[in-house]
Amino acid sequence: MSPQQQPGSSPENVMPQPPQTVTVKDHLYLSDMLSWNLTAAKKASFFSKQCMDMEVKKELEKTAQMHERHYQQLLTHLQPAAQPGPAAN
């Protein structure tokens, strides 16, 4: 097994949708991931404003946008699912 491969990391083990229930451990990990992405987005944005090299500035802006997108994607997993309404008779 190569150092980058982990047991259970093959494509057929990828979940098509997140589980309906999020455990406390999952929630804490998602919260950490939100924090990491928000911090990375803020830092990349800050440094892009300080940068004089336009090529580097553009890459930092793209990096900030990528982390913002990841932050938003993670938030969708923490939003409560739409509750089904009562069945009509």
Secondary structure, 3 states (H helix, E strand, C coil): CCCCCCCCCCHHHCCCCCCCCCCHHHHHHHHHHHHHHHHHHHHHHHHHHHCCCHHHHHHHHHHHHHHHHHHHHHHHHHCCCCCCCCCCC
